[in-house]
Amino acid sequence: MESKFRETKQVANPAGEGVGFVHHAEAVWNQREPYGPAGFKGVFISYYATLCAAFAAIGGMVFGYDQGVVSVVLVMPQFLARFTRVSETAPGAGFYKGLMTAMIELGAFLGALNQGWIADKYSRKYSMLIAVVIFTIGSIVQTAAMDYAMLTVGRLVGGIGIGMLSMVAPLYIGEISPPEIRGSLLVLEEFCIVFGIVVAYWITYGTRYMSGEWAWRLPFLLQMIPSTVLGLGILFLPFSPRWLASKGRDSEALQSLAKLRQLPATDQRVEQEWFDIRAEVAFHRQTSAMRHPTLQSESKLNSIKLELVSWMDCFRRGCWRRTHVGIGLMFFQQFVGINALIYYSPTLFETMGLNYSMQLIMSGVLNVTQLVGVSTSLWTIDRFGRRPLLLWGSFFMTISHLIIAIFVGKYSKNWSAHRGPGWASAALLLFYMLSFGATWGPVPWAMPSEIFPSSLRAKGVALSTCSNWFNNFIIGLITPPLVQNTGFGAYTFFAVFCLLSFAWTFFFVPETRGRTLEQMDHVFKDISSEEEEARRQTIEADLIASHHRSMISGPKDQ
């Protein structure tokens, strides 16, 4: 690294003390003083940011709960008595069941896509509140549903709210977290998703013994509890300092940052992060002005045009590598087979020779195993990094799928005579869930929120989240015929994608552990010319000098 990139500027503060500030991001990651220890230990040091992140992650629990409810409700006799169109004996039942379940993915796709501009315009904080209101409306419609059409519309509306939450919760968490523990806090989103799945599964497992329609209405009603808690609590969360800076509210951004770090606004670490945030905002604003000079005048039409071309900027130089990584992570998260196993685990256990009661119990155990895996990543993601987790996860999942495919291919025609291989297959499925929960479960939710520049972060995370929901939809369509018609072929299919995920991660996914959000330009090598390097350095130097001039002149003006 050239010495010019290590330079610092000594600036006098009002007390006459020298304060060293680094002028741009590459230097920062070598010289920046940390807020505390990395990983799980740091979670307890930065307790206020942790509490805010944990609260925002309740949005993940809402998402996970809805997933878990459907898997059991769809086979309840009480549910099928009301909605005869999706019962096994009804003509076209497969289509109507698929349409009903797909409505959540369609709604979530639309919600995540629109949340990009909503989160930019109204703030991360209030966009979560909007999402909660929409989700609650959908939940009320589902709980009160009297026919198939009403239920389907409720699923669509609820899906929009879920999609919005699944996009903005990790975005908000990523923007408020100290870099040393950002991974651990972003894992809270996936932890709450899986926790919601587990809670919903066992609630519906219990309510299926209730007589009458409350067996399925009660689980739909209960999902409004976490969303209501989130909606009320959002009002007390601080604004994202990075969103405030993007709106030119610099002093508010400093105060919000100081509150989140539980340090005075004059603390050197807080000031340095504040300068980095403002410099990154100014740099990308300049870049946008140079790229779209005719759209800078303030008018309604220009604002709409700039909003549209900003989406295209996600695929242009300076951001396309990040968009590729964000979309690719969510693609492989679905195509390694996770939701196929969650949705259709009873059927898969049936192919291994387990009876109906044991199928449901094992499906619940499967979800608990995933939760255990996710829990480990609270410590490992900031201790070992994102890349190692993804690579080891791909390896372990590939091995699991391949061995299960061999067992299913050899013994599926007569499991009763081969109980050992049947239970070995079930054990490998549990090992797969543990591996996924520890690696490919949390990392794809964490990385998109930390890799995009401030000007395009909401849109980049929205595109990544849309990739998740779109591929979730595709998996939902192809898995039933794949499992029914190919047997071991389903496991072979997912093994191939697990192997591809290993190769893709190795060649394309950089390590982001310990880096600030403002350092991602260098992680992805998006500042490649000396001219851009000098421009960014100048911006930060000007910000620092301007700030300290105001501090020195302030007392004289009074």
Secondary structure, 3 states (H helix, E strand, C coil): CCHHHHCEEEEECCCCCEEEEECCHHHHHHHCCCCCCCCHHHHHHCHHHHHHHHHHCHHHHHHHHHHHHHHHHCCCHHHHHHCHHHCCCCCCHHHHHHHHHHHHHHHHHHHHHHHHHHHHHHHHHHHHHHHHHHHHHHHHHHHCCCCHHHHHHHHHHHHHHHHHHHHHHHHHHHHHCCCCCHHHHHHHHHHHHHHHHHHHHHHHHHHCCCCCCHHHHHHHHHCHHHHHHHHHHHCCCCCCHHHHHHCCCHHHHHHHHHHHHCCCCCCHHHHHHHHHHHHHHHHHHHHHHHHCHHHCCCCHHHHHHHHHHHHHHCCCCCCHHHHHHHHHHHHHHHHCCHHHHHHHHHHHHHHCCCCHHHHHHHHHHHHHHHHHHHHHHHHHHHHCCHHHHHHHHHHHHHHHHHHHHHHHHHHHHHHHHCHHHHHHHHHHHHHHHHHHHHCCCCHHHHCHHHHCCCCCHHHHHHHHHHHHHHHHHHHHHHHHHHHHHHCCHHHHHHHHHHHHHHHHHHHHCCCCCCCCHHHHHHHCCCCCCHHHHHHHHHHHHHHHHHHHHHHHHHHHHC
